[in-house]
């Protein structure tokens, strides 16, 4: 099977056939997609854990009032944190996806966020989504996902509970018209 063009810096929108899976109703930002596989961060699956609890566990002091939402970034390595952010910085362990989207997994960015000196636009996740070589391509061809190029607005400004519909709207699609039946002309 030939690999699809890279979908790095695209959003994956879960189709109804994923309704019984971990990815039901999710929007995933693809940080990598190449011949070796793909890696992304789910942006709209909130967790019941708080930023305060994470800071306490990692012994990070935080300013009062700083308590962003925490999301399940994917089913892989859920004990590891990832911060998708807009502003560049001198953070360790950072993947620059684009000039406007960076993925950092080091403790220094958490300390900066907790102190109020970190990036202003970010999403905090635990875990990530990963696909082996060709796996995501096969899922897309099986109509498990819709794809759309990511925008800063969708990544950082749309609330998590509106993201699925907002991403679909960019395609001119409404969730109630999606079907779990796949077909090819």
Helices and strands as residue ranges (DSSP letters): E 10-14, G 16-18, E 27-34, E 37-42, H 51-57, E 70-72, E 76-85, E 94-96, E 102-104, H 107-115, E 122-132, H 135-141, E 145-149, H 152-152, I 153-157, H 160-170, G 175-177
